[in-house]
Amino acid sequence: MHFTTKVFSLIRQENKMVSVNDAWLITYGDIASFAQKYPQYKDLESICTNVPEHKCISLEEFLSFS
């Protein structure tokens, strides 16, 4: 599994509110919360700058940041 895909999956697992239908979507708020909880991923906070925390991001969009 690609490292970035694995990180995306870890973020999804942290958010128990994600439904099966939203399997490949997370929010920028999910990313920011994950980055704050796990300091080794602190650099992910930079992609959340100036983006509403409720805005969704797909796996494909997330992969484009890597």
All heavy atoms as TSV, in Angstrom:
chain	resi	resn	atom	element	x	y	z
A	1	MET	N	N	0.844	-1.182	0.000
A	1	MET	CA	C	0.000	0.000	0.000
A	1	MET	C	C	0.886	1.240	0.000
A	1	MET	O	O	1.853	1.321	0.726
A	1	MET	CB	C	-0.906	-0.023	1.240
A	1	MET	CG	C	-1.828	1.172	1.326
A	1	MET	SD	S	-2.875	1.235	2.807
A	1	MET	CE	C	-3.970	-0.106	2.517
A	2	HIS	N	N	0.565	2.171	-0.838
A	2	HIS	CA	C	1.275	3.440	-0.923
A	2	HIS	C	C	1.194	4.133	0.435
A	2	HIS	O	O	0.155	4.133	1.092
A	2	HIS	CB	C	0.593	4.276	-2.014
A	2	HIS	CG	C	1.303	5.537	-2.354
A	2	HIS	ND1	N	1.115	6.691	-1.637
A	2	HIS	CD2	C	2.185	5.829	-3.326
A	2	HIS	CE1	C	1.853	7.642	-2.160
A	2	HIS	NE2	N	2.514	7.140	-3.190
A	3	PHE	N	N	2.292	4.731	0.877
A	3	PHE	CA	C	2.338	5.380	2.192
A	3	PHE	C	C	1.227	6.408	2.361
A	3	PHE	O	O	0.558	6.460	3.397
A	3	PHE	CB	C	3.706	6.037	2.421
A	3	PHE	CG	C	3.771	6.829	3.693
A	3	PHE	CD1	C	3.888	6.178	4.912
A	3	PHE	CD2	C	3.702	8.212	3.685
A	3	PHE	CE1	C	3.934	6.892	6.100
A	3	PHE	CE2	C	3.745	8.937	4.863
A	3	PHE	CZ	C	3.869	8.275	6.069
A	4	THR	N	N	0.993	7.232	1.363
A	4	THR	CA	C	-0.019	8.278	1.460
A	4	THR	C	C	-1.417	7.670	1.575
A	4	THR	O	O	-2.260	8.166	2.316
A	4	THR	CB	C	0.053	9.236	0.255
A	4	THR	OG1	O	1.401	9.698	0.131
A	4	THR	CG2	C	-0.851	10.415	0.418
A	5	THR	N	N	-1.669	6.586	0.870
A	5	THR	CA	C	-2.953	5.893	0.977
A	5	THR	C	C	-3.119	5.341	2.381
A	5	THR	O	O	-4.208	5.390	2.961
A	5	THR	CB	C	-3.042	4.759	-0.065
A	5	THR	OG1	O	-2.826	5.303	-1.364
A	5	THR	CG2	C	-4.385	4.068	-0.011
A	6	LYS	N	N	-2.049	4.837	2.951
A	6	LYS	CA	C	-2.101	4.303	4.313
A	6	LYS	C	C	-2.428	5.413	5.315
A	6	LYS	O	O	-3.240	5.221	6.216
A	6	LYS	CB	C	-0.774	3.639	4.669
A	6	LYS	CG	C	-0.788	2.956	6.002
A	6	LYS	CD	C	0.483	2.176	6.253
A	6	LYS	CE	C	0.377	1.477	7.592
A	6	LYS	NZ	N	1.502	0.601	7.842
A	7	VAL	N	N	-1.807	6.579	5.158
A	7	VAL	CA	C	-2.097	7.716	6.046
A	7	VAL	C	C	-3.563	8.120	5.899
A	7	VAL	O	O	-4.245	8.360	6.893
A	7	VAL	CB	C	-1.153	8.906	5.756
A	7	VAL	CG1	C	-1.590	10.148	6.533
A	7	VAL	CG2	C	0.278	8.551	6.110
A	8	PHE	N	N	-4.072	8.175	4.675
A	8	PHE	CA	C	-5.477	8.505	4.435
A	8	PHE	C	C	-6.373	7.517	5.181
A	8	PHE	O	O	-7.332	7.912	5.857
A	8	PHE	CB	C	-5.760	8.470	2.929
A	8	PHE	CG	C	-7.133	8.936	2.538
A	8	PHE	CD1	C	-7.355	10.270	2.239
A	8	PHE	CD2	C	-8.188	8.051	2.446
A	8	PHE	CE1	C	-8.622	10.712	1.859
A	8	PHE	CE2	C	-9.455	8.480	2.069
A	8	PHE	CZ	C	-9.669	9.812	1.775
A	9	SER	N	N	-6.050	6.237	5.104
A	9	SER	CA	C	-6.830	5.201	5.793
A	9	SER	C	C	-6.766	5.369	7.304
A	9	SER	O	O	-7.770	5.173	7.997
A	9	SER	CB	C	-6.329	3.807	5.408
A	9	SER	OG	O	-6.573	3.578	4.053
A	10	LEU	N	N	-5.598	5.727	7.825
A	10	LEU	CA	C	-5.460	5.958	9.261
A	10	LEU	C	C	-6.338	7.126	9.709
A	10	LEU	O	O	-6.980	7.061	10.768
A	10	LEU	CB	C	-4.000	6.241	9.631
A	10	LEU	CG	C	-3.039	5.070	9.544
A	10	LEU	CD1	C	-1.595	5.550	9.723
A	10	LEU	CD2	C	-3.387	4.019	10.585
A	11	ILE	N	N	-6.381	8.179	8.919
A	11	ILE	CA	C	-7.219	9.329	9.248
A	11	ILE	C	C	-8.690	8.906	9.253
A	11	ILE	O	O	-9.449	9.264	10.150
A	11	ILE	CB	C	-6.982	10.490	8.253
A	11	ILE	CG1	C	-5.551	11.030	8.413
A	11	ILE	CG2	C	-8.006	11.606	8.472
A	11	ILE	CD1	C	-5.119	11.992	7.325
A	12	ARG	N	N	-9.091	8.130	8.273
A	12	ARG	CA	C	-10.479	7.632	8.218
A	12	ARG	C	C	-10.820	6.810	9.450
A	12	ARG	O	O	-11.906	6.927	9.997
A	12	ARG	CB	C	-10.693	6.760	6.976
A	12	ARG	CG	C	-10.886	7.551	5.720
A	12	ARG	CD	C	-11.562	6.726	4.632
A	12	ARG	NE	N	-12.919	6.405	5.035
A	12	ARG	CZ	C	-13.329	5.215	5.484
A	12	ARG	NH1	N	-12.516	4.223	5.606
A	12	ARG	NH2	N	-14.578	5.013	5.803
A	13	GLN	N	N	-9.895	5.953	9.886
A	13	GLN	CA	C	-10.147	5.105	11.049
A	13	GLN	C	C	-10.327	5.925	12.321
A	13	GLN	O	O	-11.057	5.529	13.219
A	13	GLN	CB	C	-9.012	4.105	11.231
A	13	GLN	CG	C	-8.988	3.042	10.168
A	13	GLN	CD	C	-7.738	2.183	10.237
A	13	GLN	OE1	O	-7.023	2.193	11.213
A	13	GLN	NE2	N	-7.493	1.429	9.183
A	14	GLU	N	N	-9.657	7.064	12.398
A	14	GLU	CA	C	-9.775	7.940	13.557
A	14	GLU	C	C	-11.165	8.577	13.628
A	14	GLU	O	O	-11.639	8.907	14.696
A	14	GLU	CB	C	-8.729	9.066	13.499
A	14	GLU	CG	C	-7.338	8.604	13.787
A	14	GLU	CD	C	-7.114	8.321	15.263
A	14	GLU	OE1	O	-7.516	9.136	16.107
A	14	GLU	OE2	O	-6.528	7.267	15.560
A	15	ASN	N	N	-11.796	8.776	12.482
A	15	ASN	CA	C	-13.094	9.437	12.426
A	15	ASN	C	C	-14.187	8.389	12.326
A	15	ASN	O	O	-14.471	7.880	11.259
A	15	ASN	CB	C	-13.160	10.394	11.232
A	15	ASN	CG	C	-14.467	11.141	11.184
A	15	ASN	OD1	O	-15.323	10.975	12.028
A	15	ASN	ND2	N	-14.617	11.963	10.170
A	16	LYS	N	N	-14.824	8.101	13.432
A	16	LYS	CA	C	-15.875	7.077	13.470
A	16	LYS	C	C	-17.179	7.554	12.827
A	16	LYS	O	O	-18.105	6.792	12.662
A	16	LYS	CB	C	-16.146	6.650	14.920
A	16	LYS	CG	C	-14.916	6.136	15.638
A	16	LYS	CD	C	-14.307	4.951	14.938
A	16	LYS	CE	C	-13.086	4.460	15.707
A	16	LYS	NZ	N	-12.208	3.646	14.944
A	17	MET	N	N	-17.250	8.825	12.461
A	17	MET	CA	C	-18.461	9.370	11.856
A	17	MET	C	C	-18.541	9.088	10.355
A	17	MET	O	O	-19.580	9.285	9.748
A	17	MET	CB	C	-18.525	10.890	12.069
A	17	MET	CG	C	-18.548	11.316	13.518
A	17	MET	SD	S	-20.026	10.785	14.388
A	17	MET	CE	C	-21.226	11.836	13.608
A	18	VAL	N	N	-17.479	8.611	9.750
A	18	VAL	CA	C	-17.473	8.350	8.310
A	18	VAL	C	C	-18.334	7.120	8.029
A	18	VAL	O	O	-18.157	6.075	8.640
A	18	VAL	CB	C	-16.033	8.113	7.793
A	18	VAL	CG1	C	-16.048	7.732	6.327
A	18	VAL	CG2	C	-15.184	9.344	8.008
A	19	SER	N	N	-19.267	7.262	7.114
A	19	SER	CA	C	-20.129	6.129	6.763
A	19	SER	C	C	-19.489	5.311	5.646
A	19	SER	O	O	-18.550	5.757	4.989
A	19	SER	CB	C	-21.497	6.628	6.316
A	19	SER	OG	O	-21.417	7.211	5.038
A	20	VAL	N	N	-20.022	4.143	5.421
A	20	VAL	CA	C	-19.499	3.272	4.366
A	20	VAL	C	C	-19.620	3.958	3.008
A	20	VAL	O	O	-18.745	3.845	2.164
A	20	VAL	CB	C	-20.253	1.919	4.364
A	20	VAL	CG1	C	-19.828	1.068	3.179
A	20	VAL	CG2	C	-20.015	1.183	5.666
A	21	ASN	N	N	-20.679	4.729	2.803
A	21	ASN	CA	C	-20.870	5.420	1.530
A	21	ASN	C	C	-19.807	6.487	1.295
A	21	ASN	O	O	-19.550	6.871	0.166
A	21	ASN	CB	C	-22.254	6.061	1.463
A	21	ASN	CG	C	-23.348	5.024	1.404
A	21	ASN	OD1	O	-23.133	3.898	0.979
A	21	ASN	ND2	N	-24.532	5.395	1.852
A	22	ASP	N	N	-19.224	6.979	2.370
A	22	ASP	CA	C	-18.198	8.012	2.269
A	22	ASP	C	C	-16.798	7.416	2.419
A	22	ASP	O	O	-15.879	8.081	2.858
A	22	ASP	CB	C	-18.395	9.068	3.360
A	22	ASP	CG	C	-19.685	9.835	3.190
A	22	ASP	OD1	O	-20.126	9.983	2.040
A	22	ASP	OD2	O	-20.234	10.275	4.205
A	23	ALA	N	N	-16.644	6.176	2.021
A	23	ALA	CA	C	-15.420	5.430	2.283
A	23	ALA	C	C	-14.153	6.119	1.790
A	23	ALA	O	O	-13.099	5.933	2.364
A	23	ALA	CB	C	-15.518	4.038	1.673
A	24	TRP	N	N	-14.247	6.915	0.751
A	24	TRP	CA	C	-13.047	7.548	0.219
A	24	TRP	C	C	-13.082	9.066	0.354
A	24	TRP	O	O	-12.515	9.779	-0.452
A	24	TRP	CB	C	-12.791	7.111	-1.219
A	24	TRP	CG	C	-12.529	5.653	-1.242
A	24	TRP	CD1	C	-13.353	4.681	-1.715
A	24	TRP	CD2	C	-11.392	4.970	-0.688
A	24	TRP	NE1	N	-12.795	3.448	-1.496
A	24	TRP	CE2	C	-11.601	3.587	-0.874
A	24	TRP	CE3	C	-10.227	5.399	-0.055
A	24	TRP	CZ2	C	-10.678	2.634	-0.447
A	24	TRP	CZ3	C	-9.305	4.450	0.370
A	24	TRP	CH2	C	-9.537	3.087	0.163
A	25	LEU	N	N	-13.781	9.537	1.401
A	25	LEU	CA	C	-13.813	10.960	1.691
A	25	LEU	C	C	-13.458	11.195	3.156
A	25	LEU	O	O	-13.856	10.432	4.021
A	25	LEU	CB	C	-15.204	11.553	1.440
A	25	LEU	CG	C	-15.689	11.628	0.005
A	25	LEU	CD1	C	-17.129	12.137	-0.022
A	25	LEU	CD2	C	-14.796	12.529	-0.829
A	26	ILE	N	N	-12.713	12.241	3.395
A	26	ILE	CA	C	-12.457	12.726	4.749
A	26	ILE	C	C	-12.586	14.243	4.671
A	26	ILE	O	O	-12.717	14.802	3.587
A	26	ILE	CB	C	-11.058	12.319	5.286
A	26	ILE	CG1	C	-9.931	12.818	4.366
A	26	ILE	CG2	C	-10.968	10.820	5.499
A	26	ILE	CD1	C	-8.525	12.549	4.891
A	27	THR	N	N	-12.578	14.908	5.817
A	27	THR	CA	C	-12.646	16.369	5.801
A	27	THR	C	C	-11.279	16.943	6.151
A	27	THR	O	O	-10.424	16.256	6.714
A	27	THR	CB	C	-13.685	16.907	6.798
A	27	THR	OG1	O	-13.240	16.616	8.122
A	27	THR	CG2	C	-15.067	16.316	6.556
A	28	TYR	N	N	-11.119	18.208	5.826
A	28	TYR	CA	C	-9.877	18.884	6.200
A	28	TYR	C	C	-9.763	18.963	7.714
A	28	TYR	O	O	-8.670	18.925	8.265
A	28	TYR	CB	C	-9.805	20.264	5.552
A	28	TYR	CG	C	-9.432	20.188	4.090
A	28	TYR	CD1	C	-10.394	20.065	3.101
A	28	TYR	CD2	C	-8.098	20.210	3.702
A	28	TYR	CE1	C	-10.045	19.971	1.760
A	28	TYR	CE2	C	-7.736	20.123	2.360
A	28	TYR	CZ	C	-8.715	20.002	1.404
A	28	TYR	OH	O	-8.363	19.904	0.070
A	29	GLY	N	N	-10.896	19.031	8.405
A	29	GLY	CA	C	-10.888	19.003	9.868
A	29	GLY	C	C	-10.359	17.683	10.398
A	29	GLY	O	O	-9.634	17.648	11.400
A	30	ASP	N	N	-10.715	16.575	9.723
A	30	ASP	CA	C	-10.188	15.259	10.108
A	30	ASP	C	C	-8.663	15.237	9.988
A	30	ASP	O	O	-7.965	14.703	10.854
A	30	ASP	CB	C	-10.750	14.144	9.209
A	30	ASP	CG	C	-12.247	13.970	9.315
A	30	ASP	OD1	O	-12.832	14.314	10.358
A	30	ASP	OD2	O	-12.835	13.470	8.330
A	31	ILE	N	N	-8.165	15.816	8.905
A	31	ILE	CA	C	-6.716	15.846	8.673
A	31	ILE	C	C	-6.029	16.664	9.765
A	31	ILE	O	O	-5.029	16.223	10.345
A	31	ILE	CB	C	-6.389	16.440	7.286
A	31	ILE	CG1	C	-6.951	15.541	6.177
A	31	ILE	CG2	C	-4.875	16.616	7.112
A	31	ILE	CD1	C	-6.931	16.180	4.807
A	32	ALA	N	N	-6.570	17.845	10.061
A	32	ALA	CA	C	-5.975	18.714	11.071
A	32	ALA	C	C	-5.985	18.048	12.449
A	32	ALA	O	O	-4.985	18.091	13.171
A	32	ALA	CB	C	-6.708	20.048	11.114
A	33	SER	N	N	-7.085	17.412	12.805
A	33	SER	CA	C	-7.175	16.720	14.101
A	33	SER	C	C	-6.157	15.589	14.189
A	33	SER	O	O	-5.504	15.403	15.213
A	33	SER	CB	C	-8.580	16.154	14.309
A	33	SER	OG	O	-9.514	17.183	14.412
A	34	PHE	N	N	-6.030	14.842	13.120
A	34	PHE	CA	C	-5.072	13.732	13.070
A	34	PHE	C	C	-3.649	14.254	13.233
A	34	PHE	O	O	-2.859	13.705	13.999
A	34	PHE	CB	C	-5.231	12.988	11.737
A	34	PHE	CG	C	-4.351	11.774	11.597
A	34	PHE	CD1	C	-4.724	10.566	12.155
A	34	PHE	CD2	C	-3.168	11.835	10.886
A	34	PHE	CE1	C	-3.920	9.442	12.019
A	34	PHE	CE2	C	-2.360	10.726	10.740
A	34	PHE	CZ	C	-2.739	9.510	11.310
A	35	ALA	N	N	-3.341	15.342	12.536
A	35	ALA	CA	C	-1.992	15.921	12.600
A	35	ALA	C	C	-1.676	16.437	14.008
A	35	ALA	O	O	-0.534	16.343	14.462
A	35	ALA	CB	C	-1.851	17.043	11.581
A	36	GLN	N	N	-2.665	16.966	14.686
A	36	GLN	CA	C	-2.444	17.454	16.051
A	36	GLN	C	C	-2.280	16.303	17.034
A	36	GLN	O	O	-1.498	16.384	17.976
A	36	GLN	CB	C	-3.599	18.353	16.486
A	36	GLN	CG	C	-3.606	19.670	15.744
A	36	GLN	CD	C	-4.863	20.490	16.011
A	36	GLN	OE1	O	-5.749	20.073	16.747
A	36	GLN	NE2	N	-4.930	21.664	15.406
A	37	LYS	N	N	-2.990	15.219	16.795
A	37	LYS	CA	C	-2.927	14.052	17.686
A	37	LYS	C	C	-1.626	13.267	17.504
A	37	LYS	O	O	-1.108	12.696	18.459
A	37	LYS	CB	C	-4.124	13.146	17.417
A	37	LYS	CG	C	-4.266	12.009	18.394
A	37	LYS	CD	C	-5.562	11.267	18.173
A	37	LYS	CE	C	-5.726	10.145	19.171
A	37	LYS	NZ	N	-6.991	9.426	18.982
A	38	TYR	N	N	-1.118	13.228	16.282
A	38	TYR	CA	C	0.092	12.461	15.960
A	38	TYR	C	C	1.157	13.404	15.408
A	38	TYR	O	O	1.157	13.709	14.212
A	38	TYR	CB	C	-0.230	11.358	14.941
A	38	TYR	CG	C	-1.247	10.373	15.460
A	38	TYR	CD1	C	-2.590	10.481	15.111
A	38	TYR	CD2	C	-0.876	9.359	16.335
A	38	TYR	CE1	C	-3.532	9.591	15.602
A	38	TYR	CE2	C	-1.815	8.468	16.828
A	38	TYR	CZ	C	-3.137	8.580	16.467
A	38	TYR	OH	O	-4.072	7.704	16.957
A	39	PRO	N	N	2.064	13.875	16.265
A	39	PRO	CA	C	3.073	14.867	15.865
A	39	PRO	C	C	3.925	14.465	14.659
A	39	PRO	O	O	4.386	15.334	13.921
A	39	PRO	CB	C	3.938	15.022	17.107
A	39	PRO	CG	C	3.086	14.554	18.235
A	39	PRO	CD	C	2.166	13.516	17.667
A	40	GLN	N	N	4.112	13.193	14.426
A	40	GLN	CA	C	4.916	12.767	13.280
A	40	GLN	C	C	4.248	13.128	11.948
A	40	GLN	O	O	4.887	13.113	10.906
A	40	GLN	CB	C	5.255	11.264	13.341
A	40	GLN	CG	C	4.083	10.324	13.214
A	40	GLN	CD	C	3.460	9.921	14.538
A	40	GLN	OE1	O	3.414	10.691	15.481
A	40	GLN	NE2	N	2.976	8.688	14.607
A	41	TYR	N	N	2.960	13.479	11.996
A	41	TYR	CA	C	2.234	13.879	10.788
A	41	TYR	C	C	1.891	15.374	10.803
A	41	TYR	O	O	1.014	15.826	10.078
A	41	TYR	CB	C	0.945	13.059	10.643
A	41	TYR	CG	C	1.208	11.583	10.487
A	41	TYR	CD1	C	0.926	10.691	11.510
A	41	TYR	CD2	C	1.748	11.079	9.314
A	41	TYR	CE1	C	1.173	9.335	11.371
A	41	TYR	CE2	C	2.001	9.727	9.161
A	41	TYR	CZ	C	1.708	8.856	10.192
A	41	TYR	OH	O	1.956	7.518	10.050
A	42	LYS	N	N	2.582	16.148	11.609
A	42	LYS	CA	C	2.321	17.581	11.775
A	42	LYS	C	C	2.333	18.341	10.444
A	42	LYS	O	O	1.587	19.301	10.262
A	42	LYS	CB	C	3.360	18.177	12.731
A	42	LYS	CG	C	3.099	19.598	13.113
A	42	LYS	CD	C	2.628	19.658	14.545
A	42	LYS	CE	C	2.454	21.082	14.979
A	42	LYS	NZ	N	1.078	21.376	15.283
A	43	ASP	N	N	3.161	17.894	9.496
A	43	ASP	CA	C	3.248	18.581	8.206
A	43	ASP	C	C	1.940	18.537	7.414
A	43	ASP	O	O	1.732	19.335	6.510
A	43	ASP	CB	C	4.401	18.030	7.366
A	43	ASP	CG	C	4.269	16.543	7.068
A	43	ASP	OD1	O	3.760	15.794	7.927
A	43	ASP	OD2	O	4.687	16.140	5.974
A	44	LEU	N	N	1.017	17.642	7.772
A	44	LEU	CA	C	-0.270	17.587	7.087
A	44	LEU	C	C	-1.120	18.826	7.353
A	44	LEU	O	O	-1.983	19.167	6.553
A	44	LEU	CB	C	-1.058	16.349	7.535
A	44	LEU	CG	C	-0.557	14.998	7.055
A	44	LEU	CD1	C	-1.380	13.888	7.686
A	44	LEU	CD2	C	-0.621	14.910	5.539
A	45	GLU	N	N	-0.848	19.505	8.460
A	45	GLU	CA	C	-1.619	20.707	8.783
A	45	GLU	C	C	-1.489	21.775	7.700
A	45	GLU	O	O	-2.406	22.566	7.494
A	45	GLU	CB	C	-1.198	21.281	10.131
A	45	GLU	CG	C	-1.709	20.471	11.298
A	45	GLU	CD	C	-1.346	21.093	12.623
A	45	GLU	OE1	O	-0.152	21.365	12.852
A	45	GLU	OE2	O	-2.263	21.306	13.425
A	46	SER	N	N	-0.387	21.766	6.995
A	46	SER	CA	C	-0.166	22.798	5.971
A	46	SER	C	C	-1.182	22.716	4.833
A	46	SER	O	O	-1.510	23.730	4.230
A	46	SER	CB	C	1.262	22.712	5.418
A	46	SER	OG	O	1.438	21.497	4.721
A	47	ILE	N	N	-1.713	21.531	4.545
A	47	ILE	CA	C	-2.700	21.432	3.463
A	47	ILE	C	C	-4.080	21.905	3.919
A	47	ILE	O	O	-4.965	22.081	3.097
A	47	ILE	CB	C	-2.786	20.013	2.859
A	47	ILE	CG1	C	-3.339	19.009	3.855
A	47	ILE	CG2	C	-1.458	19.575	2.297
A	47	ILE	CD1	C	-3.627	17.650	3.249
A	48	CYS	N	N	-4.238	22.130	5.218
A	48	CYS	CA	C	-5.530	22.560	5.761
A	48	CYS	C	C	-5.649	24.069	5.893
A	48	CYS	O	O	-6.709	24.580	6.249
A	48	CYS	CB	C	-5.749	21.916	7.132
A	48	CYS	SG	S	-5.718	20.119	7.073
A	49	THR	N	N	-4.581	24.787	5.611
A	49	THR	CA	C	-4.572	26.237	5.745
A	49	THR	C	C	-5.573	26.878	4.791
A	49	THR	O	O	-5.615	26.542	3.606
A	49	THR	CB	C	-3.153	26.783	5.463
A	49	THR	OG1	O	-2.231	26.112	6.316
A	49	THR	CG2	C	-3.078	28.272	5.700
A	50	ASN	N	N	-6.383	27.756	5.323
A	50	ASN	CA	C	-7.373	28.517	4.545
A	50	ASN	C	C	-8.425	27.640	3.864
A	50	ASN	O	O	-8.965	28.020	2.818
A	50	ASN	CB	C	-6.691	29.407	3.501
A	50	ASN	CG	C	-5.790	30.425	4.146
A	50	ASN	OD1	O	-6.115	30.972	5.197
A	50	ASN	ND2	N	-4.652	30.682	3.534
A	51	VAL	N	N	-8.705	26.460	4.429
A	51	VAL	CA	C	-9.744	25.580	3.896
A	51	VAL	C	C	-10.738	25.319	5.028
A	51	VAL	O	O	-10.325	24.983	6.133
A	51	VAL	CB	C	-9.144	24.233	3.404
A	51	VAL	CG1	C	-10.235	23.337	2.857
A	51	VAL	CG2	C	-8.071	24.457	2.355
A	52	PRO	N	N	-12.038	25.460	4.773
A	52	PRO	CA	C	-13.018	25.175	5.829
A	52	PRO	C	C	-12.881	23.738	6.324
A	52	PRO	O	O	-12.710	22.816	5.518
A	52	PRO	CB	C	-14.371	25.377	5.131
A	52	PRO	CG	C	-14.082	26.189	3.917
A	52	PRO	CD	C	-12.678	25.869	3.524
A	53	GLU	N	N	-12.941	23.553	7.629
A	53	GLU	CA	C	-12.698	22.220	8.195
A	53	GLU	C	C	-13.743	21.193	7.791
A	53	GLU	O	O	-13.480	19.999	7.804
A	53	GLU	CB	C	-12.559	22.276	9.705
A	53	GLU	CG	C	-13.800	22.636	10.451
A	53	GLU	CD	C	-13.596	22.586	11.952
A	53	GLU	OE1	O	-12.511	22.926	12.435
A	53	GLU	OE2	O	-14.545	22.207	12.626
A	54	HIS	N	N	-14.925	21.632	7.384
A	54	HIS	CA	C	-15.982	20.696	6.987
A	54	HIS	C	C	-15.890	20.279	5.513
A	54	HIS	O	O	-16.600	19.375	5.078
A	54	HIS	CB	C	-17.358	21.302	7.260
A	54	HIS	CG	C	-17.621	22.530	6.466
A	54	HIS	ND1	N	-17.190	23.778	6.885
A	54	HIS	CD2	C	-18.232	22.723	5.271
A	54	HIS	CE1	C	-17.551	24.683	5.980
A	54	HIS	NE2	N	-18.165	24.072	4.996
A	55	LYS	N	N	-15.006	20.908	4.752
A	55	LYS	CA	C	-14.860	20.579	3.329
A	55	LYS	C	C	-14.245	19.188	3.180
A	55	LYS	O	O	-13.274	18.844	3.834
A	55	LYS	CB	C	-13.981	21.608	2.619
A	55	LYS	CG	C	-13.863	21.348	1.130
A	55	LYS	CD	C	-13.061	22.395	0.416
A	55	LYS	CE	C	-12.984	22.016	-1.055
A	55	LYS	NZ	N	-12.135	22.915	-1.800
A	56	CYS	N	N	-14.833	18.394	2.295
A	56	CYS	CA	C	-14.347	17.028	2.071
A	56	CYS	C	C	-13.199	16.994	1.073
A	56	CYS	O	O	-13.081	17.851	0.203
A	56	CYS	CB	C	-15.474	16.139	1.558
A	56	CYS	SG	S	-16.730	15.796	2.786
A	57	ILE	N	N	-12.404	15.970	1.215
A	57	ILE	CA	C	-11.298	15.723	0.291
A	57	ILE	C	C	-11.308	14.228	-0.039
A	57	ILE	O	O	-11.516	13.389	0.832
A	57	ILE	CB	C	-9.945	16.176	0.894
A	57	ILE	CG1	C	-8.790	15.926	-0.079
A	57	ILE	CG2	C	-9.683	15.537	2.232
A	57	ILE	CD1	C	-7.457	16.522	0.374
A	58	SER	N	N	-11.113	13.917	-1.292
A	58	SER	CA	C	-11.096	12.520	-1.727
A	58	SER	C	C	-9.683	11.954	-1.638
A	58	SER	O	O	-8.710	12.696	-1.483
A	58	SER	CB	C	-11.585	12.417	-3.175
A	58	SER	OG	O	-10.628	13.007	-4.043
A	59	LEU	N	N	-9.594	10.658	-1.759
A	59	LEU	CA	C	-8.285	10.000	-1.770
A	59	LEU	C	C	-7.426	10.548	-2.898
A	59	LEU	O	O	-6.249	10.843	-2.707
A	59	LEU	CB	C	-8.438	8.487	-1.905
A	59	LEU	CG	C	-7.143	7.687	-2.068
A	59	LEU	CD1	C	-6.218	7.881	-0.863
A	59	LEU	CD2	C	-7.429	6.230	-2.300
A	60	GLU	N	N	-8.011	10.738	-4.080
A	60	GLU	CA	C	-7.251	11.225	-5.228
A	60	GLU	C	C	-6.665	12.621	-4.952
A	60	GLU	O	O	-5.521	12.898	-5.283
A	60	GLU	CB	C	-8.125	11.261	-6.482
A	60	GLU	CG	C	-8.510	9.906	-7.005
A	60	GLU	CD	C	-9.651	9.255	-6.226
A	60	GLU	OE1	O	-10.416	9.966	-5.531
A	60	GLU	OE2	O	-9.759	8.022	-6.284
A	61	GLU	N	N	-7.477	13.492	-4.351
A	61	GLU	CA	C	-6.998	14.831	-4.016
A	61	GLU	C	C	-5.892	14.755	-2.964
A	61	GLU	O	O	-4.893	15.465	-3.045
A	61	GLU	CB	C	-8.134	15.708	-3.493
A	61	GLU	CG	C	-9.159	16.049	-4.548
A	61	GLU	CD	C	-10.391	16.688	-3.941
A	61	GLU	OE1	O	-10.977	16.116	-3.001
A	61	GLU	OE2	O	-10.761	17.776	-4.424
A	62	PHE	N	N	-6.095	13.896	-1.976
A	62	PHE	CA	C	-5.106	13.727	-0.910
A	62	PHE	C	C	-3.782	13.243	-1.488
A	62	PHE	O	O	-2.711	13.708	-1.103
A	62	PHE	CB	C	-5.645	12.754	0.139
A	62	PHE	CG	C	-4.817	12.668	1.388
A	62	PHE	CD1	C	-4.878	13.655	2.355
A	62	PHE	CD2	C	-3.988	11.581	1.610
A	62	PHE	CE1	C	-4.118	13.576	3.521
A	62	PHE	CE2	C	-3.231	11.480	2.758
A	62	PHE	CZ	C	-3.300	12.484	3.725
A	63	LEU	N	N	-3.838	12.308	-2.429
A	63	LEU	CA	C	-2.622	11.778	-3.050
A	63	LEU	C	C	-1.880	12.868	-3.820
A	63	LEU	O	O	-0.660	12.814	-3.927
A	63	LEU	CB	C	-2.964	10.624	-3.995
A	63	LEU	CG	C	-3.380	9.332	-3.324
A	63	LEU	CD1	C	-3.886	8.321	-4.363
A	63	LEU	CD2	C	-2.248	8.727	-2.517
A	64	SER	N	N	-2.587	13.858	-4.329
A	64	SER	CA	C	-1.926	14.912	-5.098
A	64	SER	C	C	-1.031	15.785	-4.223
A	64	SER	O	O	-0.167	16.480	-4.745
A	64	SER	CB	C	-2.967	15.784	-5.808
A	64	SER	OG	O	-3.666	16.598	-4.904
A	65	PHE	N	N	-1.213	15.754	-2.907
A	65	PHE	CA	C	-0.373	16.539	-2.003
A	65	PHE	C	C	0.956	15.855	-1.696
A	65	PHE	O	O	1.847	16.463	-1.159
A	65	PHE	CB	C	-1.097	16.825	-0.683
A	65	PHE	CG	C	-2.253	17.759	-0.844
A	65	PHE	CD1	C	-3.551	17.329	-0.632
A	65	PHE	CD2	C	-2.046	19.088	-1.197
A	65	PHE	CE1	C	-4.619	18.197	-0.775
A	65	PHE	CE2	C	-3.116	19.959	-1.343
A	65	PHE	CZ	C	-4.406	19.503	-1.128
A	66	SER	N	N	1.057	14.578	-2.024
A	66	SER	CA	C	2.285	13.846	-1.661
A	66	SER	C	C	3.387	14.038	-2.693
A	66	SER	O	O	3.207	14.510	-3.752
A	66	SER	CB	C	2.003	12.370	-1.508
A	66	SER	OG	O	1.546	11.802	-2.701
